[in-house]
Amino acid sequence: MSETETEAPSPQLLERIRRQRRHTLELLTVCAVGLVPWTILLAFTLPSGYTVRQWRTTWVGFDVLLLVAMAATALLGWRRHRGVVVAAVSTGALLVCDAWFDVSLALGTPEVWWSAALAVCVELPLAGFLIHRVLGMLKLAHWPSAPQERVR
């Protein structure tokens, strides 16, 4: 067998993959449906303003998390490890969150322009770039071919 050929997965493996996929999708569906009433409740009950404690700890902690995600993405990328896909998507998601919270928490203050500029010129383009690169990598991935039956 050549290096590019692979054995067909066993029926037991395919069934286990189908079952895991179904359970994962069921869990995500229940969570998404449960999030709807929770979000509506928050929209009606949360105060529009709130004095926070540990502001510095929260933002420094978030930026440390972002730094770790970026460093992991870079390290895994340099090592050509396939885990770079997860790290890059996580970093992209954290960058989008950072942009959202920076701008939304600065609304009504003079800092909103600096936050919006940083979001538009740095955070969102970098997030888009990382996610675009991951999609490109996934297109290059060699997926095992499944039998003609549909995987559910």
C-alpha positions as CSV (number, residue, x, y, z in Angstrom):
1,M,0.0,0.0,0.0
2,S,1.4,3.4,-0.9
3,E,1.7,6.3,1.6
4,T,-1.4,8.1,0.1
5,E,-3.7,5.1,0.4
6,T,-5.4,4.3,3.6
7,E,-7.5,1.4,4.8
8,A,-11.2,1.9,4.9
9,P,-12.5,2.5,8.4
10,S,-14.2,-0.4,10.1
11,P,-18.0,-0.4,10.4
12,Q,-17.7,-0.2,14.2
13,L,-15.5,2.9,13.9
14,L,-18.0,4.5,11.6
15,E,-20.9,3.7,13.9
16,R,-19.0,5.1,16.9
17,I,-18.2,8.3,14.9
18,R,-21.9,8.6,13.9
19,R,-23.0,8.2,17.5
20,Q,-20.5,10.7,18.9
21,R,-21.5,13.2,16.2
22,R,-25.2,12.8,17.0
23,H,-24.6,13.2,20.7
24,T,-22.5,16.3,20.2
25,L,-25.1,17.9,17.9
26,E,-27.9,17.0,20.3
27,L,-26.0,18.7,23.2
28,L,-25.3,21.8,21.1
29,T,-28.9,22.0,20.0
30,V,-30.2,21.8,23.6
31,C,-27.6,24.4,24.7
32,A,-28.6,26.8,21.8
33,V,-32.3,26.4,22.6
34,G,-31.7,26.9,26.3
35,L,-29.7,30.0,25.6
36,V,-32.7,31.8,24.0
37,P,-34.8,32.2,27.2
38,W,-31.7,32.9,29.2
39,T,-30.7,35.7,26.8
40,I,-34.2,37.2,26.9
41,L,-34.2,37.1,30.7
42,L,-30.9,38.9,30.8
43,A,-32.1,41.5,28.3
44,F,-34.9,42.4,30.7
45,T,-33.3,42.0,34.1
46,L,-29.7,43.2,33.8
47,P,-29.0,46.9,34.7
48,S,-27.8,49.1,31.9
49,G,-24.9,50.3,34.0
50,Y,-22.9,48.5,36.6
51,T,-19.9,49.4,38.8
52,V,-17.4,46.6,38.6
53,R,-14.7,45.4,40.8
54,Q,-11.5,43.7,39.7
55,W,-11.6,45.6,36.4
56,R,-7.8,45.4,36.0
57,T,-7.7,41.7,36.9
58,T,-10.4,40.9,34.4
59,W,-8.8,42.7,31.5
60,V,-5.2,41.7,32.3
61,G,-6.4,38.1,32.7
62,F,-8.2,38.2,29.4
63,D,-5.2,39.6,27.6
64,V,-3.0,36.9,29.2
65,L,-5.4,34.3,27.8
66,L,-5.2,36.0,24.4
67,L,-1.4,36.1,24.6
68,V,-1.3,32.3,25.5
69,A,-3.6,31.6,22.6
70,M,-1.5,33.6,20.2
71,A,1.7,32.0,21.5
72,A,0.2,28.5,21.2
73,T,-0.9,29.3,17.6
74,A,2.6,30.5,16.7
75,L,4.4,27.6,18.4
76,L,2.1,24.9,16.9
77,G,2.4,26.6,13.5
78,W,6.2,26.7,13.7
79,R,6.2,23.0,14.7
80,R,3.7,22.2,11.8
81,H,1.4,20.5,14.4
82,R,-2.2,20.0,13.3
83,G,-3.3,21.4,16.7
84,V,-2.6,24.8,15.2
85,V,-6.1,24.7,13.7
86,V,-7.8,24.7,17.1
87,A,-5.4,27.3,18.5
88,A,-5.9,29.6,15.5
89,V,-9.7,29.4,15.7
90,S,-9.6,30.0,19.5
91,T,-7.3,33.0,19.0
92,G,-9.6,34.3,16.3
93,A,-12.6,33.9,18.6
94,L,-10.8,35.6,21.5
95,L,-9.9,38.5,19.2
96,V,-13.5,39.0,18.2
97,C,-14.6,38.9,21.8
98,D,-11.9,41.4,22.7
99,A,-13.1,43.8,20.0
100,W,-16.7,43.4,21.1
101,F,-16.0,44.1,24.8
102,D,-13.6,46.9,24.1
103,V,-16.0,48.8,21.9
104,S,-19.3,48.0,23.8
105,L,-17.8,48.9,27.2
106,A,-16.4,52.1,25.8
107,L,-19.7,53.3,24.3
108,G,-20.6,56.8,25.6
109,T,-17.0,57.6,26.5
110,P,-14.2,59.4,24.5
111,E,-12.3,56.1,24.4
112,V,-14.9,54.5,22.1
113,W,-13.0,55.9,19.1
114,W,-9.7,54.4,20.1
115,S,-11.5,51.1,20.9
116,A,-13.3,51.1,17.5
117,A,-10.1,51.9,15.6
118,L,-8.2,49.1,17.3
119,A,-11.1,46.7,16.6
120,V,-11.4,47.7,12.9
121,C,-7.7,48.0,12.2
122,V,-6.2,45.2,14.3
123,E,-8.4,42.8,16.2
124,L,-11.0,41.9,13.6
125,P,-8.7,41.8,10.6
126,L,-6.3,39.4,12.5
127,A,-9.3,37.3,13.6
128,G,-10.5,37.1,10.0
129,F,-7.0,36.3,8.7
130,L,-6.6,33.4,11.2
131,I,-10.0,31.9,10.5
132,H,-9.4,32.3,6.7
133,R,-6.1,30.5,7.1
134,V,-7.7,27.7,9.0
135,L,-10.4,27.2,6.3
136,G,-7.6,27.0,3.8
137,M,-5.8,24.4,5.8
138,L,-9.0,22.4,6.2
139,K,-9.4,22.4,2.4
140,L,-6.0,20.8,2.1
141,A,-6.7,18.1,4.7
142,H,-7.0,14.5,3.5
143,W,-10.3,13.2,4.8
144,P,-10.9,9.4,4.9
145,S,-13.4,8.4,2.3
146,A,-16.5,6.9,3.8
147,P,-18.6,4.2,2.2
148,Q,-21.3,5.3,-0.2
149,E,-23.9,5.3,2.7
150,R,-24.4,8.7,4.3
151,V,-22.7,9.3,7.6
152,R,-25.3,10.5,10.1
